[in-house]
Amino acid sequence: MPATRLWTNPQAAGYTPAGGALLPIGRITNATIDANGQRLTFSGDGDRYDTLNVNIGNAPAITLTGGDFFKFLGLMNGGFGTLVITYEDAKNVLGTGSAVVTLINAAPDSPSGGAAHRQVGSGTITFVSSSADGITNPLSFTLAA
């Protein structure tokens, strides 16, 4: 079946701290990818609209939401690692068309969450990153053929 180029259900998430072993992250309900572009605009001399609008930098990050909040707390190690998430193709699940997103130099940051009375708890954690050389994007993705 051909790939739909539509994705559902982030799955198979895992974080590997530098020098450590893969830590699977389950019960993910949402994974949000943010390129975090930084815009610089300019206008002057009575301009009504910007005459300059450029992207001067990016700070990629991925935020995970899920039910295993205490797993998120356990990822806070003060170091860096690699985060990998696989998104299912809408029809082929983890076959043709699934997408694998990788964030290198990823640092777990600011987990939060909790649970209300008689409700399933949920939490979030954001992985921030940086480029090793200032040029290479730490965020990449591949599509399964």
RODRENLO-570137 format. One record per residue (C-alpha): x, y, z; residue number from 1; residue in one letter. Coordinates in Angstrom, 3 decimals, padded with zeros to 6 digits. Each point is the difference from the previous one (the first is absolute). Layout:
residues N
+----------+----------+----------+-----+----+
|        x |        y |        z |   i | aa |
+----------+----------+----------+-----+----+
|        X |        Y |        Z | NUM |  A |
...
+----------+----------+----------+-----+----+
END
This chain:
residues 145
+----------+----------+----------+-----+----+
|        x |        y |        z |   i | aa |
+----------+----------+----------+-----+----+
|  000.000 |  000.000 |  000.000 |   1 |  M |
|  001.459 |  003.421 | -000.891 |   2 |  P |
|  000.877 |  002.445 |  002.753 |   3 |  A |
| -002.682 |  002.539 |  000.880 |   4 |  T |
|  002.470 |  002.748 |  001.069 |   5 |  R |
| -002.329 |  000.462 |  002.970 |   6 |  L |
|  001.091 | -001.030 |  003.486 |   7 |  W |
| -001.729 | -001.158 |  003.128 |   8 |  T |
|  001.127 | -001.201 |  003.391 |   9 |  N |
|  003.558 |  000.888 |  000.959 |  10 |  P |
|  001.522 | -003.336 |  001.019 |  11 |  Q |
|  003.296 | -001.597 |  000.863 |  12 |  A |
|  001.347 |  003.086 |  001.750 |  13 |  A |
|  003.340 | -000.375 |  001.702 |  14 |  G |
|  002.767 |  002.109 |  001.502 |  15 |  Y |
|  003.638 | -001.076 |  000.108 |  16 |  T |
|  002.124 |  002.118 |  002.347 |  17 |  P |
|  003.588 |  000.570 | -001.111 |  18 |  A |
|  002.001 | -003.065 |  001.024 |  19 |  G |
| -003.136 | -001.770 |  001.226 |  20 |  G |
| -002.555 | -002.525 | -001.137 |  21 |  A |
| -003.322 |  000.559 | -001.769 |  22 |  L |
| -002.817 |  001.009 |  002.351 |  23 |  L |
| -003.332 | -000.884 | -001.655 |  24 |  P |
| -002.753 |  002.576 |  000.538 |  25 |  I |
| -003.487 | -001.469 | -000.157 |  26 |  G |
| -003.560 |  001.229 |  000.326 |  27 |  R |
|  000.626 |  003.001 | -002.250 |  28 |  I |
| -003.209 |  001.799 | -000.959 |  29 |  T |
|  001.534 |  002.898 | -001.924 |  30 |  N |
|  003.402 |  000.939 | -001.387 |  31 |  A |
|  000.381 |  003.580 | -001.218 |  32 |  T |
|  002.955 |  001.020 | -002.146 |  33 |  I |
|  000.966 |  003.678 |  000.047 |  34 |  D |
|  002.745 |  001.496 | -002.179 |  35 |  A |
| -000.109 |  003.087 |  002.280 |  36 |  N |
|  000.924 |  002.459 | -002.726 |  37 |  G |
|  001.159 |  003.423 |  001.067 |  38 |  Q |
| -001.262 |  002.777 | -002.272 |  39 |  R |
|  001.547 |  003.432 | -000.451 |  40 |  L |
| -002.159 |  002.675 | -001.590 |  41 |  T |
|  000.611 |  003.592 | -000.967 |  42 |  F |
| -001.979 |  002.947 | -001.282 |  43 |  S |
|  000.687 |  003.719 | -000.019 |  44 |  G |
| -000.614 |  003.319 | -001.762 |  45 |  D |
| -003.774 | -000.278 |  000.345 |  46 |  G |
| -000.120 | -003.564 | -001.366 |  47 |  D |
| -003.337 | -001.589 |  000.718 |  48 |  R |
|  001.367 | -003.496 | -000.487 |  49 |  Y |
|  003.247 | -001.685 |  000.874 |  50 |  D |
|  002.641 |  000.431 | -002.659 |  51 |  T |
|  002.201 | -002.684 |  001.557 |  52 |  L |
| -001.144 | -003.312 |  001.443 |  53 |  N |
|  002.699 | -002.658 |  000.430 |  54 |  V |
|  000.615 | -003.100 |  002.066 |  55 |  N |
|  003.180 |  000.685 |  001.989 |  56 |  I |
|  000.145 | -003.280 |  001.876 |  57 |  G |
| -001.743 | -003.092 |  001.265 |  58 |  N |
| -000.121 | -001.863 |  003.301 |  59 |  A |
| -001.734 | -003.319 | -000.777 |  60 |  P |
| -001.928 | -001.722 |  002.766 |  61 |  A |
| -002.398 | -002.904 |  000.404 |  62 |  I |
| -002.678 | -000.122 |  002.684 |  63 |  T |
| -001.444 | -003.340 |  001.069 |  64 |  L |
| -003.307 | -000.400 |  001.815 |  65 |  T |
| -000.923 | -003.300 |  001.571 |  66 |  G |
| -001.340 | -002.003 |  002.864 |  67 |  G |
|  003.309 | -001.115 |  001.543 |  68 |  D |
|  000.847 |  003.264 |  001.733 |  69 |  F |
|  002.485 | -001.578 |  002.382 |  70 |  F |
|  001.988 | -001.327 | -002.959 |  71 |  K |
|  000.359 |  003.635 | -001.114 |  72 |  F |
|  001.326 |  000.953 |  003.433 |  73 |  L |
|  002.529 | -002.816 | -000.200 |  74 |  G |
|  001.418 |  001.365 | -003.264 |  75 |  L |
|  001.261 |  003.178 |  001.672 |  76 |  M |
|  003.697 | -000.837 |  000.218 |  77 |  N |
|  001.536 |  003.378 | -000.854 |  78 |  G |
|  001.653 | -001.422 | -003.097 |  79 |  G |
| -000.582 | -000.421 | -003.705 |  80 |  F |
| -000.943 | -002.895 | -002.203 |  81 |  G |
| -002.046 | -001.047 | -003.014 |  82 |  T |
| -003.796 | -000.064 | -000.185 |  83 |  L |
| -001.652 | -002.172 | -002.656 |  84 |  V |
| -003.746 | -000.200 | -000.693 |  85 |  I |
| -001.757 | -002.104 | -002.632 |  86 |  T |
| -003.336 |  001.205 | -001.361 |  87 |  Y |
| -002.351 | -002.564 | -001.557 |  88 |  E |
| -001.181 |  000.406 | -003.575 |  89 |  D |
| -003.797 |  000.466 |  000.178 |  90 |  A |
| -000.668 | -003.265 | -001.903 |  91 |  K |
|  003.270 | -001.948 |  000.059 |  92 |  N |
|  000.698 |  000.454 |  003.718 |  93 |  V |
|  003.761 | -000.540 |  000.441 |  94 |  L |
|  000.507 | -001.100 | -003.612 |  95 |  G |
|  000.422 |  002.016 | -003.180 |  96 |  T |
| -000.376 |  003.706 |  000.650 |  97 |  G |
|  000.661 | -000.017 |  003.730 |  98 |  S |
|  002.199 |  002.917 |  001.066 |  99 |  A |
|  002.966 | -000.100 |  002.355 | 100 |  V |
|  000.922 |  003.314 |  001.638 | 101 |  V |
|  003.406 |  000.373 |  001.677 | 102 |  T |
|  001.204 |  002.815 |  002.251 | 103 |  L |
|  003.702 | -000.154 |  000.854 | 104 |  I |
|  001.659 |  001.978 |  002.800 | 105 |  N |
| -003.395 | -000.223 |  001.696 | 106 |  A |
| -000.264 |  001.105 |  003.612 | 107 |  A |
| -003.107 | -000.878 |  002.029 | 108 |  P |
| -001.427 |  003.206 |  001.419 | 109 |  D |
| -002.822 |  000.973 |  002.344 | 110 |  S |
| -002.225 | -003.052 |  000.448 | 111 |  P |
| -003.392 |  000.836 |  001.453 | 112 |  S |
| -003.268 | -001.774 |  000.612 | 113 |  G |
| -002.346 | -001.486 |  002.491 | 114 |  G |
| -003.306 | -001.715 |  000.493 | 115 |  A |
| -003.416 |  001.197 |  001.073 | 116 |  A |
| -002.286 | -002.012 |  002.245 | 117 |  H |
| -001.396 | -003.044 | -001.857 | 118 |  R |
|  001.797 |  000.935 | -003.226 | 119 |  Q |
|  002.958 | -001.488 | -001.824 | 120 |  V |
|  003.054 |  002.167 |  000.587 | 121 |  G |
|  002.027 |  001.542 | -002.764 | 122 |  S |
|  003.226 |  001.893 | -000.342 | 123 |  G |
|  002.261 |  001.741 | -002.477 | 124 |  T |
|  003.704 |  000.279 | -000.548 | 125 |  I |
|  001.844 |  002.118 | -002.533 | 126 |  T |
|  003.306 | -001.014 | -001.540 | 127 |  F |
|  002.059 |  003.014 | -001.064 | 128 |  V |
|  003.063 | -000.307 | -002.218 | 129 |  S |
|  002.960 |  001.748 | -001.512 | 130 |  S |
|  002.211 | -000.428 | -003.031 | 131 |  S |
|  003.521 | -001.320 |  000.520 | 132 |  A |
|  001.445 |  002.355 | -002.631 | 133 |  D |
| -002.640 |  002.734 | -000.298 | 134 |  G |
| -000.859 | -001.117 | -003.534 | 135 |  I |
| -001.296 | -003.570 |  000.194 | 136 |  T |
| -003.679 | -000.273 |  000.938 | 137 |  N |
| -000.360 | -002.321 |  003.025 | 138 |  P |
| -003.533 | -000.898 | -001.141 | 139 |  L |
| -000.431 | -002.509 | -002.838 | 140 |  S |
| -002.574 | -002.416 | -001.331 | 141 |  F |
| -000.174 | -002.967 | -002.341 | 142 |  T |
| -002.937 | -001.716 | -001.662 | 143 |  L |
| -000.199 | -003.790 | -000.207 | 144 |  A |
| -000.012 | -001.123 | -003.621 | 145 |  A |
+----------+----------+----------+-----+----+
END
